[in-house]
Amino acid sequence: MSVEEMSATAKALFRDGKGLLAMDESNPTCNKRFEKLGIPQTEEYRQKWRQLIVTAPGLSESISGAILYDETIWQKSSDDIPFITILQKNGIVPGIKVDAGAKDFAGHPGEKSTEGLDGLRERLTTYFNFGARFAKWRAVITIGPSIPSIACIDANVTELTLYALLCQEAGLVPIVEPEVLMDGDHTMEKCREVTVQVQNALFEKLTEYGVALEALILKPNMILPGLNCQIQETVDETAEATIATLLRTVPAKVPAVAFLSGGQSAEHATARLAAMNTKYGERVPWAVAFSYSRAIQQKALEIWRGEDSNIAEAQRSLIFYASSNRQARLGREAPAVS
């Protein structure tokens, strides 16, 4: 697939106010969420949960692409239809998470680097041939005393860049996700400082290695204080700080910025997205969109709890939160959250 075709795919993913559904949580992460709700931690129940999502009536009205996990992309519905086929028939583009997770960064206590480059070229070809058209790689940056280090930032942006190159070689649009974590008591200003440092380093490396920025999607954190910070800025203050940061760091060639929800509540993630699009949507060169997981799915999971009798209600919740974020992208119906 050419750069032009990948660029067209990236732009198409965010037309008409739509966004991405990140249903790519690893099996251990999914099992932890199941355990909290008393759901059996088995492949059977993970399949049931994912079937609930991909078959939700009307999902494609708000969701243009779904990021899958390796187990998920090969799974089928109870009537033996591959999930990827269900998504494609409903006009939802399949994507795939390809990193192997954030591991302890050797020699740098408290910091992580992401693994998964070994064998990635072959895996990407396999996923493309099966129908995936974009991929995702997540790096995590922790704010703490004396961290992040320059070494940690450099290691993570280099891995993101090598991954992006391999994706584009295979015809897949890369989503690069340099997440500055909300864990801690740092201020919004500290989050802004670190995010600028990380994103500047990332785009410098991407440009140096020749990654086509017009065929790439950025999945960043919003500019937020740590969850334990005593001062929590308003929705409007968050929107202003986030857009100002992105304008400093993200080249105009990039077609879309699709935020992660991180540790935000569903209501805050939606309200902040709405504020950005309402106030600044016409002033930025890229789509300001969403690539949410928990902010769309968590309430549905709490309703379902592994019970078939709860599927319809859980799907209604899923569609409600997906639709709310499409409306937020369009700058409409911003929830009343302070």
LODREN-288165 format. One record per atom (N, C-alpha, C, CB): x, y, z. Coordinates in steps of 0.05 Angstrom, whole numbers, padded with zeros to 5 digits, always signed. Glycine has a CB too. Layout:
REM LODREN-288165
XYZ...
This chain:
REM LODREN-288165
+00017-00024+00000+00000+00000+00000+00018+00025+00000-00019+00000+00025+00012+00044-00017+00028+00068-00019+00023+00087+00004+00022+00082-00046+00041+00107+00007+00037+00128+00027+00011+00142+00023+00061+00148+00027+00004+00148-00002-00021+00161-00009-00045+00145+00001-00024+00167-00039-00044+00119-00003-00066+00102+00005-00068+00100+00036-00063+00073-00006-00045+00099+00049-00045+00098+00078-00055+00125+00089-00017+00092+00089-00047+00147+00077-00056+00173+00085-00087+00175+00082-00042+00195+00069-00097+00165+00060-00126+00165+00056-00140+00148+00078-00133+00154+00028-00129+00126+00085-00140+00109+00106-00140+00124+00133-00124+00083+00109-00118+00137+00139-00117+00152+00164-00138+00174+00166-00089+00165+00168-00142+00188+00144-00162+00210+00143-00190+00198+00145-00159+00227+00118-00195+00176+00131-00221+00164+00130-00230+00155+00158-00222+00141+00111-00211+00147+00175-00218+00137+00202-00231+00159+00219-00193+00127+00215-00228+00184+00211-00238+00206+00228-00258+00224+00214-00215+00222+00239-00270+00214+00193-00291+00229+00180-00317+00229+00196-00296+00218+00151-00332+00250+00191-00360+00251+00203-00360+00250+00233-00377+00229+00191-00339+00259+00246-00339+00260+00275-00334+00233+00288-00365+00270+00284-00327+00213+00273-00323+00186+00285-00295+00184+00297-00326+00164+00264-00291+00162+00313-00266+00157+00326-00261+00127+00328-00265+00170+00353-00240+00121+00344-00232+00093+00347-00241+00081+00374-00201+00091+00344-00246+00056+00373-00252+00041+00398-00228+00023+00403-00278+00023+00395-00215+00028+00426-00191+00012+00434-00200-00012+00450-00171+00030+00450-00204-00034+00436-00212-00059+00450-00188-00079+00449-00237-00072+00437-00164-00068+00455-00139-00082+00452-00126-00089+00478-00121-00066+00435-00141-00088+00500-00128-00095+00525-00118-00123+00525-00148-00091+00549-00095-00128+00537-00082-00154+00538-00099-00173+00555-00054-00153+00549-00095-00199+00552-00110-00218+00567-00106-00214+00597-00102-00247+00560-00082-00210+00608-00079-00205+00636-00095-00180+00646-00050-00202+00643-00094-00159+00630-00109-00135+00638-00139-00140+00637-00102-00111+00619-00148-00153+00616-00177-00160+00614-00185-00177+00638-00183-00174+00588-00169-00197+00645-00175-00215+00667-00177-00200+00694-00154-00237+00669-00160-00180+00698-00161-00164+00722-00187-00149+00724-00137-00144+00723-00197-00139+00702-00223-00124+00703-00245-00144+00707-00227-00109+00676-00243-00167+00695-00264-00188+00700-00264-00196+00729-00258-00213+00682-00241-00200+00741-00239-00209+00769-00253-00190+00788-00210-00212+00777-00250-00164+00783-00263-00144+00800-00293-00145+00800-00254-00116+00792-00304-00156+00777-00333-00157+00774-00344-00185+00776-00341-00146+00746-00327-00204+00784-00336-00231+00788-00341-00246+00762-00361-00232+00804-00328-00238+00741-00331-00252+00715-00309-00272+00712-00330-00231+00691-00315-00297+00703-00294-00317+00700-00272-00307+00681-00306-00343+00689-00247-00312+00689-00224-00302+00674-00215-00324+00654-00201-00294+00693-00231-00328+00634-00226-00349+00614-00228-00338+00586-00245-00373+00618-00217-00353+00567-00219-00345+00539-00249-00344+00530-00203-00364+00521-00265-00363+00541-00293-00364+00534-00307-00337+00540-00307-00387+00548-00301-00327+00564-00315-00302+00572-00302-00277+00559-00313-00299+00602-00277-00279+00553-00265-00257+00537-00278-00256+00509-00234-00260+00535-00283-00280+00498-00296-00281+00472-00325-00270+00474-00297-00310+00461-00339-00276+00495-00366-00267+00499-00367-00236+00501-00379-00279+00524-00348-00225+00516-00346-00197+00520-00340-00182+00493-00324-00190+00540-00321-00193+00478-00314-00180+00453-00336-00183+00432-00288-00192+00442-00351-00205+00433-00374-00209+00415-00395-00188+00422-00385-00237+00417-00400-00183+00447-00419-00163+00455-00412-00136+00443-00419-00160+00486-00386-00130+00442-00377-00104+00431-00381-00103+00401-00348-00099+00438-00370-00123+00386-00369-00121+00357-00397-00124+00345-00350-00142+00345-00416-00136+00359-00443-00139+00349-00462-00118+00359-00453-00167+00355-00452-00099+00374-00471-00078+00385-00484-00063+00362-00455-00058+00403-00511-00063+00361-00525-00049+00339-00519-00020+00338-00555-00053+00342-00511-00010+00314-00506+00018+00310-00478+00027+00319-00526+00033+00325-00460+00009+00325-00433+00017+00334-00419+00034+00312-00417-00007+00341-00423+00026+00287-00409+00040+00265-00418+00069+00261-00411+00024+00240-00440+00077+00273-00449+00104+00271-00430+00124+00284-00477+00107+00282-00415+00114+00304-00396+00131+00318-00367+00121+00317-00404+00133+00347-00364+00096+00311-00337+00083+00311-00329+00075+00283-00337+00058+00330-00306+00085+00275-00296+00079+00248-00275+00057+00247-00285+00104+00235-00262+00053+00270-00241+00033+00271-00239+00021+00298-00214+00045+00263-00231-00005+00300-00228-00018+00325-00200-00030+00328-00249-00041+00328-00186-00023+00350-00160-00034+00355-00163-00060+00370-00142-00014+00371-00153-00082+00358-00157-00109+00369-00131-00118+00382-00166-00128+00348-00134-00139+00399-00111-00153+00411-00106-00178+00395-00116-00159+00441-00083-00190+00397-00076-00213+00381-00097-00236+00384-00049-00224+00387-00105-00241+00409-00125-00262+00413-00152-00255+00399-00130-00267+00443-00159-00229+00400-00185-00220+00390-00187-00222+00360-00190-00192+00399-00165-00215+00346-00167-00214+00317-00172-00241+00304-00141-00202+00306-00166-00262+00319-00170-00289+00308-00196-00302+00318-00147-00307+00315-00210-00289+00337-00234-00301+00348-00258-00298+00330-00240-00287+00375-00278-00315+00335-00302-00316+00320-00326-00313+00338-00305-00342+00303-00349-00305+00326-00374-00303+00341-00384-00331+00347-00395-00287+00326-00405-00333+00363-00417-00359+00371-00429-00373+00347-00439-00355+00392-00435-00358+00325-00444-00371+00301-00422-00373+00279-00468-00356+00289-00397-00373+00289-00373-00380+00273-00366-00359+00252-00378-00406+00260-00372-00334+00257-00364-00312+00239-00340-00297+00252-00388-00292+00233-00318-00295+00238-00295-00281+00249-00302-00253+00257-00272-00280+00229-00293-00244+00281-00298-00217+00290-00289-00197+00269-00284-00212+00316-00267-00201+00256-00256-00182+00237-00276-00179+00213-00229-00191+00227-00290-00201+00206-00309-00200+00184-00334-00184+00193-00318-00229+00176-00342-00188+00218-00365-00173+00228-00359-00143+00227-00372-00181+00257-00335-00135+00236-00327-00107+00236-00327-00096+00207-00300-00104+00249-00315-00111+00189-00312-00101+00162-00340-00098+00149-00295-00121+00145-00358-00117+00153-00385-00116+00141-00400-00092+00152-00400-00141+00147-00393-00083+00176-00407-00060+00188-00392-00034+00182-00409-00064+00218-00372-00035+00166-00358-00010+00158-00338-00001+00179-00377+00011+00153-00329-00018+00197-00309-00012+00217-00283-00024+00209-00318-00022+00245-00262-00007+00207-00236-00016+00198-00221-00030+00221-00219+00007+00187-00211-00055+00217-00197-00069+00238-00168-00059+00241-00197-00099+00233-00159-00056+00266-00131-00049+00272-00121-00069+00292-00129-00020+00282-00095-00067+00299-00083-00087+00316-00061-00075+00334-00071-00110+00300-00062-00081+00359-00041-00074+00378-00018-00093+00373-00050-00074+00408+00007-00083+00370+00029-00101+00363+00052-00100+00383+00039-00094+00336+00052-00082+00402+00073-00082+00422+00070-00104+00442+00075-00055+00437+00091-00112+00455+00090-00134+00475+00090-00124+00504+00115-00152+00471+00083-00098+00507+00080-00087+00534+00104-00072+00544+00073-00109+00552+00099-00054+00563+00120-00038+00576+00133-00055+00598+00108-00012+00587+00160-00057+00596+00175-00072+00616+00195-00053+00630+00191-00095+00602+00205-00062+00653+00224-00046+00668+00248-00039+00650+00234-00061+00693+00255-00013+00650+00277-00004+00633+00303-00008+00649+00274+00027+00626+00320-00025+00638+00345-00033+00652+00362-00009+00660+00361-00052+00634+00370-00009+00685+00387+00012+00695+00373+00038+00702+00408+00018+00675+00346+00039+00699+00331+00063+00704+00307+00057+00721+00322+00077+00677+00310+00055+00748+00288+00048+00766+00264+00066+00762+00298+00049+00795+00241+00054+00762+00216+00069+00759+00208+00076+00731+00218+00094+00775+00224+00068+00711+00218+00075+00684+00214+00050+00667+00241+00092+00671+00200+00053+00644+00192+00031+00627+00202+00036+00599+00162+00026+00628+00207+00014+00585+00210+00015+00556+00192-00008+00544+00240+00012+00547+00183-00004+00520+00164-00023+00508+00178-00043+00490+00143-00008+00492+00171-00068+00493+00183-00089+00477+00164-00098+00455+00190-00113+00495+00175-00113+00436+00159-00124+00414+00169-00121+00386+00132-00112+00416+00193-00110+00383+00204-00106+00356+00213-00132+00343+00227-00086+00357+00222-00152+00360+00231-00177+00348+00208-00191+00333+00242-00195+00371+00213-00197+00308+00194-00211+00292+00170-00194+00283+00183-00234+00307+00172-00168+00287+00149-00150+00281+00143-00149+00252+00154-00122+00292+00164-00148+00235+00160-00146+00206+00142-00169+00196+00187-00147+00191+00147-00193+00205+00131-00216+00196+00103-00215+00207+00145-00242+00205+00100-00206+00233+00074-00205+00245+00056-00184+00231+00076-00198+00274+00068-00162+00224+00053-00141+00210+00043-00150+00183+00071-00116+00206+00059-00165+00168+00051-00176+00143+00027-00195+00146+00074-00190+00129+00029-00212+00167+00007-00230+00172-00019-00216+00179+00015-00249+00196-00017-00195+00196-00041-00180+00203-00052-00165+00179-00034-00160+00225-00035-00154+00162-00045-00140+00138-00060-00159+00120-00022-00127+00123-00048-00182+00116-00061-00202+00098-00087-00212+00109-00042-00226+00094-00091-00211+00135-00116-00220+00148-00137-00198+00148-00111-00229+00176-00129-00173+00142-00148-00151+00139-00144-00127+00156-00174-00162+00146-00124-00127+00174-00118-00103+00190-00107-00081+00172-00098-00109+00213-00114-00056+00178-00105-00034+00161-00091-00012+00178-00128-00022+00146-00089-00016+00204-00073+00002+00220-00064-00013+00245-00089+00028+00228-00044-00002+00259-00033-00016+00283-00028+00005+00305-00007-00031+00275-00022-00006+00328-00017+00012+00351+00007+00002+00368-00042+00015+00369+00022+00021+00377+00045+00015+00395+00044+00036+00418+00073+00015+00381+00044+00026+00443+00042+00044+00466+00069+00045+00481+00020+00035+00485+00078+00070+00486+00100+00074+00504+00090+00089+00528+00123+00091+00489+00101+00084+00552+00092+00098+00576+00115+00113+00588+00080+00077+00596+00108+00138+00596+00128+00156+00609+00117+00163+00636+00133+00181+00591+00133+00157+00656+00125+00163+00684+00138+00189+00694+00132+00139+00702+00122+00205+00707+00132+00229+00720+00137+00224+00749+00113+00254+00716+00161+00230+00759+00168+00225+00787+00193+00240+00793+00171+00196+00793+00204+00237+00818+00229+00250+00825+00251+00242+00806+00237+00243+00854+00262+00262+00791+00285+00258+00773+00277+00241+00748+00307+00244+00787+00252+00236+00744+00244+00222+00719+00221+00236+00707+00237+00192+00725+00218+00234+00680+00232+00216+00662+00260+00225+00655+00215+00213+00637+00277+00205+00650+00304+00211+00642+00305+00214+00612+00323+00188+00651+00326+00228+00602+00330+00231+00574+00333+00204+00561+00355+00249+00568+00347+00185+00574+00351+00159+00563+00325+00144+00559+00369+00142+00582+00306+00146+00578+00280+00133+00576+00264+00145+00553+00265+00135+00602+00264+00171+00550+00249+00183+00529+00261+00175+00502+00250+00214+00531+00288+00176+00500+00301+00168+00475+00295+00139+00467+00331+00173+00477+00296+00121+00486+00291+00093+00481+00263+00089+00470+00296+00076+00506+00244+00102+00483+00216+00098+00475+00209+00111+00449+00198+00109+00497+00219+00135+00443+00213+00147+00417+00227+00132+00394+00220+00177+00417+00250+00121+00400+00264+00105+00380+00248+00080+00373+00292+00097+00389+00238+00066+00394+00221+00042+00389+00196+00049+00374+00214+00029+00416+00183+00071+00381+00159+00080+00367+00165+00086+00338+00147+00105+00380+00189+00097+00332+00196+00104+00305+00202+00079+00289+00220+00122+00305+00217+00060+00300+00223+00036+00285+00197+00020+00279+00243+00018+00301+00179+00019+00299+00153+00007+00294+00138+00021+00272+00137+00008+00320+00138+00047+00272+00123+00062+00251+00134+00057+00224+00124+00092+00257+00160+00055+00221+00173+00049+00196+00164+00022+00185+00203+00050+00198+00165+00002+00203+00157-00025+00195+00127-00026+00188+00162-00045+00218+00111-00011+00202+00082-00010+00195+00078+00000+00167+00067+00007+00215+00090+00022+00161+00086+00034+00134+00098+00017+00112+00099+00062+00133+00120+00003+00118+00130-00017+00099+00110-00038+00093+00156-00029+00110+00095-00046+00113+00075-00068+00110+00048-00057+00100+00071-00082+00136+00045-00031+00097+00019-00020+00088+00000-00013+00110+00007-00038+00069+00009-00013+00135-00009-00007+00157-00004+00021+00168-00004-00028+00180-00025+00035+00174-00022+00062+00186-00014+00059+00215-00049+00078+00183+00009+00070+00223+00017+00067+00251+00004+00088+00269+00047+00070+00253-00007+00078+00291-00015+00096+00313+00008+00096+00333-00042+00087+00327+00020+00120+00338+00041+00122+00358+00029+00134+00383+00065+00140+00347+00034+00120+00405+00021+00127+00431+00043+00132+00452+00002+00105+00440+00052+00157+00455+00072+00163+00476+00057+00174+00501+00093+00184+00467+00048+00156+00518+00030+00164+00540+00046+00173+00564+00012+00141+00548+00042+00199+00572+00052+00209+00597+00031+00203+00618+00058+00240+00595+00038+00185+00636+00018+00174+00655+00007+00195+00675+00031+00151+00670-00018+00190+00683-00030+00208+00703-00023+00200+00732-00060+00207+00700-00010+00178+00735-00003+00169+00762+00016+00190+00776+00011+00141+00762+00009+00196+00801+00027+00214+00816+00012+00239+00825+00050+00221+00799+00028+00258+00836+00017+00283+00846+00028+00307+00832+00023+00285+00876+00038+00303+00808+00050+00325+00793+00029+00345+00783+00066+00314+00769+00037+00369+00778+00019+00390+00769+00013+00388+00739+00030+00418+00776-00007+00402+00730-00013+00404+00701+00011+00415+00687-00038+00422+00696+00024+00435+00698+00047+00448+00685+00070+00427+00681+00057+00472+00701+00074+00410+00700+00094+00389+00697+00087+00370+00675+00099+00374+00724+00061+00362+00674+00052+00345+00652+00057+00358+00625+00022+00339+00655+00051+00384+00623+00056+00398+00598+00086+00398+00591+00045+00428+00601+00102+00404+00610+00131+00404+00605+00142+00378+00595+00146+00412+00631+00133+00356+00607+00143+00329+00599+00131+00321+00572+00136+00308+00621+00105+00328+00568+00092+00321+00543+00106+00335+00519+00063+00328+00544+00112+00360+00523+00126+00375+00502+00153+00362+00496+00130+00405+00510+00167+00355+00517+00194+00342+00514+00191+00316+00498+00207+00337+00541+00172+00300+00506+00168+00273+00493+00159+00276+00464+00147+00257+00509+00139+00293+00460+00129+00295+00432+00149+00308+00413+00103+00310+00432+00164+00328+00423+00185+00340+00406+00206+00319+00399+00198+00364+00420+00214+00303+00418+00233+00282+00413+00222+00262+00394+00242+00268+00439+00197+00255+00396+00184+00235+00379+00184+00245+00350+00156+00229+00388+00174+00269+00345+00171+00278+00318+00199+00285+00305+00153+00303+00317+00218+00292+00322+00245+00295+00311+00256+00268+00301+00264+00306+00333+00251+00247+00317+00260+00220+00309+00245+00209+00285+00258+00201+00333+00219+00213+00285+00203+00204+00262+00212+00217+00236+00173+00210+00267+00218+00243+00238+00227+00258+00214+00255+00248+00206+00227+00288+00220+00272+00245+00226+00300+00236+00220+00300+00209+00206+00316+00234+00246+00282+00191+00213+00282+00164+00202+00265+00162+00176+00271+00144+00222+00252+00183+00169+00237+00184+00144+00209+00172+00145+00252+00169+00124+00197+00172+00169+00169+00162+00171+00151+00183+00158+00161+00158+00201+00131+00174+00142+00112+00192+00129+00092+00202+00149+00098+00177+00105+00094+00227+00157+00077+00237+00178+00048+00240+00169+00086+00264+00187+00044+00242+00143+00016+00244+00132+00001+00218+00133+00017+00255+00104+00016+00196+00139+00004+00170+00141+00008+00158+00169+00016+00151+00120+00004+00175+00189+00009+00167+00217-00011+00181+00235+00038+00175+00226-00019+00168+00256-00038+00179+00276-00024+00181+00303-00064+00162+00278-00027+00204+00316-00016+00208+00343-00038+00201+00363-00005+00237+00347-00031+00185+00383-00050+00179+00405-00037+00188+00431-00057+00148+00406-00042+00213+00439-00029+00225+00462-00047+00226+00487-00019+00252+00456-00034+00232+00509-00049+00240+00533-00058+00269+00531-00032+00236+00559-00079+00275+00546-00086+00304+00549-00068+00315+00570-00116+00307+00557-00067+00342+00572-00050+00355+00591-00066+00358+00618-00041+00384+00581-00059+00341+00636-00074+00338+00661-00055+00336+00685-00092+00314+00660-00063+00345+00708-00047+00340+00732-00049+00311+00740-00057+00358+00756-00030+00302+00757-00031+00275+00767-00057+00271+00783-00007+00270+00785-00065+00245+00784-00090+00239+00797-00090+00247+00827-00095+00209+00795-00066+00248+00839-00064+00255+00867-00057+00285+00872-00044+00238+00881-00056+00300+00851-00050+00329+00854-00074+00343+00867-00043+00342+00827-00068+00361+00886-00090+00375+00900-00105+00394+00882-00079+00390+00924-00092+00404+00862-00105+00423+00843-00113+00408+00818-00086+00447+00837-00138+00407+00812-00148+00395+00787-00162+00416+00770-00168+00371+00794-00150+00423+00748-00160+00444+00731-00187+00438+00719-00140+00451+00710-00201+00458+00710-00227+00455+00698-00225+00443+00670-00242+00482+00697-00248+00435+00660-00250+00424+00632-00238+00444+00612-00279+00417+00625-00246+00469+00614-00237+00490+00595-00207+00494+00598-00251+00516+00600-00196+00494+00622-00167+00498+00626-00152+00475+00614-00161+00501+00656-00162+00451+00617-00150+00427+00606-00150+00429+00575-00164+00401+00614-00172+00437+00564-00174+00439+00535-00154+00459+00524-00202+00447+00526-00152+00482+00537-00134+00503+00528-00105+00494+00530-00137+00529+00545-00097+00481+00552-00070+00472+00556-00062+00450+00536-00065+00462+00584-00081+00433+00531-00076+00410+00513-00073+00420+00484-00099+00390+00514-00090+00437+00475-00088+00447+00447-00063+00464+00444-00113+00463+00440-00057+00480+00463-00032+00497+00462-00008+00479+00460-00030+00515+00486-00007+00457+00475+00015+00439+00474+00018+00425+00446+00013+00418+00495-00005+00416+00436-00004+00402+00410+00005+00421+00388-00032+00391+00404-00004+00446+00389+00004+00465+00369+00034+00470+00369-00011+00491+00372+00047+00466+00392+00076+00469+00394+00091+00445+00384+00084+00475+00423+00078+00422+00384+00093+00397+00380+00085+00380+00356+00091+00380+00404+00061+00382+00346+00051+00364+00326+00050+00377+00298+00022+00354+00333+00065+00366+00279+00066+00378+00252+00038+00378+00239+00086+00364+00234+00034+00397+00222+00008+00399+00208+00003+00376+00189+00007+00425+00193+00024+00362+00181+00021+00339+00163+00005+00316+00175+00048+00329+00154+00007+00314+00202-00006+00292+00216-00036+00295+00212+00002+00291+00246-00050+00274+00203-00079+00277+00197-00097+00278+00222-00088+00255+00180-00088+00265+00244-00106+00263+00267-00091+00260+00293-00126+00240+00263-00103+00272+00313-00094+00267+00341-00118+00254+00355-00086+00295+00356-00114+00229+00363-00136+00213+00375-00128+00207+00404-00141+00186+00359-00141+00221+00422-00132+00219+00450-00139+00192+00463-00146+00241+00466-00121+00184+00481-00128+00162+00500-00143+00174+00523-00102+00147+00509-00158+00157+00537-00173+00167+00560-00157+00164+00586-00200+00153+00563-00138+00145+00587-00121+00141+00610-00137+00137+00635-00103+00165+00613-00131+00152+00656-00144+00148+00682-00168+00167+00685-00125+00153+00704-00178+00180+00664-00200+00198+00666-00227+00182+00669-00202+00216+00641-00246+00194+00681-00273+00183+00681-00284+00186+00652-00291+00197+00701-00304+00170+00646-00317+00172+00620-00328+00200+00615-00340+00152+00617-00340+00212+00636-00352+00238+00633-00331+00260+00628-00368+00245+00658-00309+00259+00643-00288+00279+00639-00274+00276+00611-00267+00276+00660-00269+00251+00603-00256+00247+00577-00274+00259+00554-00252+00217+00572-00300+00255+00556-00318+00265+00536-00320+00295+00537-00346+00252+00539-00323+00306+00561-00326+00335+00564-00301+00350+00555-00332+00342+00594-00278+00339+00561-00253+00353+00553-00250+00352+00522-00229+00340+00566-00257+00330+00510-00257+00327+00481-00276+00347+00468-00263+00298+00472-00300+00350+00480-00320+00369+00469-00309+00397+00471-00346+00366+00485-00297+00404+00494-00287+00432+00497-00265+00438+00477-00276+00435+00525-00248+00419+00471-00227+00424+00451-00239+00429+00423-00208+00400+00450-00259+00413+00416-00271+00416+00389-00288+00441+00388-00286+00392+00382-00302+00447+00409-00320+00471+00409-00304+00497+00406-00337+00471+00435-00282+00498+00422-00267+00523+00424-00245+00525+00403-00255+00526+00451-00233+00502+00395-00209+00504+00378-00210+00487+00353-00186+00495+00395-00233+00474+00348-00234+00455+00326-00227+00466+00299-00261+00443+00325-00234+00492+00295-00229+00504+00269-00202+00517+00267-00251+00525+00263-00187+00517+00289-00161+00530+00290-00137+00511+00288-00158+00546+00315-00143+00485+00288-00121+00465+00287-00120+00451+00260-00125+00445+00310-00097+00441+00252-00094+00429+00225-00101+00400+00224-00067+00433+00215-00105+00387+00247-00110+00358+00248-00137+00353+00261-00087+00343+00263-00149+00330+00255-00173+00322+00269-00167+00318+00299-00185+00296+00257-00184+00328+00316-00182+00324+00345-00202+00303+00353-00186+00351+00361-00193+00279+00357-00211+00256+00359-00206+00239+00384-00209+00238+00334-00217+00215+00384-00214+00198+00408-00207+00169+00399-00240+00197+00423-00192+00156+00417-00186+00128+00414-00188+00116+00442-00157+00123+00401-00213+00114+00452-00219+00108+00480-00224+00078+00484-00242+00125+00489-00217+00070+00508-00223+00042+00516-00243+00044+00539-00197+00027+00525-00233+00048+00564-00250+00048+00587-00271+00070+00586-00233+00051+00612-00265+00093+00574-00284+00115+00574-00309+00108+00558-00271+00139+00562-00308+00087+00541-00331+00078+00526-00341+00052+00536-00324+00076+00496-00323+00034+00545-00331+00007+00551-00337+00000+00581-00310-00011+00542-00325+00016+00599-00326+00007+00627-00354+00004+00638-00311+00027+00644-00371+00024+00633-00399+00021+00643-00413-00003+00632-00415+00047+00637-00408-00009+00606-00420-00032+00594-00411-00058+00607-00414-00033+00564-00385-00059+00613-00374-00083+00627-00387-00086+00654-00343-00080+00629-00391-00064+00669-00403-00066+00695-00432-00075+00694-00401-00039+00709-00446-00068+00672-00473-00077+00668-00474-00107+00661-00487-00060+00646-00456-00115+00643-00456-00142+00633-00450-00163+00654-00436-00145+00610-00427-00160+00667-00418-00178+00689-00419-00207+00681-00436-00174+00713-00416-00213+00655-00415-00241+00646-00442-00254+00642-00400-00257+00666-00464-00239+00645-00491-00251+00643-00503-00245+00616-00508-00240+00666-00512-00266+00602-00524-00263+00576-00549-00245+00577-00532-00290+00565-00563-00246+00600-00588-00230+00602-00583-00200+00603-00603-00239+00627-00557-00193+00607-00550-00164+00609-00538-00153+00583-00531-00160+00632-00536-00170+00562-00522-00162+00538-00535-00138+00525-00521-00185+00518-00561-00138+00521-00574-00116+00507-00570-00090+00522-00604-00122+00504-00573-00090+00548-00570-00065+00564-00541-00056+00562-00578-00070+00593-00522-00075+00564-00494-00067+00562-00487-00055+00535-00476-00092+00567-00499-00066+00514-00494-00055+00487-00506-00027+00485-00506-00073+00466-00528-00022+00497-00540+00005+00496-00521+00025+00510-00568+00005+00510-00509+00017+00532-00490+00034+00546-00465+00039+00528-00481+00021+00572-00455+00018+00515-00432+00021+00497-00438+00041+00475-00425-00006+00485-00462+00039+00463-00469+00057+00441-00473+00085+00452-00495+00047+00428-00484+00088+00475-00488+00115+00487-00461+00129+00490-00502+00113+00514-00441+00116+00501-00416+00129+00506-00401+00134+00480-00399+00113+00525-00403+00115+00461-00391+00119+00434-00403+00144+00421-00394+00094+00417-00430+00145+00422-00444+00168+00409-00438+00194+00423-00474+00163+00410-00435+00193+00449-00428+00218+00464-00402+00229+00455-00427+00213+00494-00383+00212+00449-00356+00221+00441-00357+00230+00412-00336+00200+00444-00374+00219+00395-00377+00230+00368-00389+00258+00370-00395+00211+00350-00409+00261+00387-00420+00288+00390-00399+00308+00401-00444+00287+00409-00382+00298+00419-00360+00315+00429-00341+00323+00407-00345+00300+00452-00335+00305+00389-00318+00311+00366-00331+00333+00349-00312+00286+00350-00357+00332+00347-00371+00351+00330-00376+00377+00345-00397+00339+00321-00367+00378+00371-00371+00403+00387-00399+00407+00396-00362+00426+00371-00414+00385+00401-00441+00387+00409-00446+00373+00436-00460+00374+00388-00466+00382+00450-00476+00368+00474-00454+00362+00494-00490+00343+00467-00437+00382+00500-00416+00378+00519-00428+00372+00547-00397+00402+00520-00420+00350+00559-00430+00343+00586-00423+00365+00606-00419+00316+00595-00440+00369+00626-00435+00389+00646-00416+00378+00668-00461+00400+00658-00390+00379+00664-00371+00370+00683-00352+00394+00689-00355+00345+00673-00347+00398+00715-00330+00422+00722-00301+00416+00717-00334+00429+00752
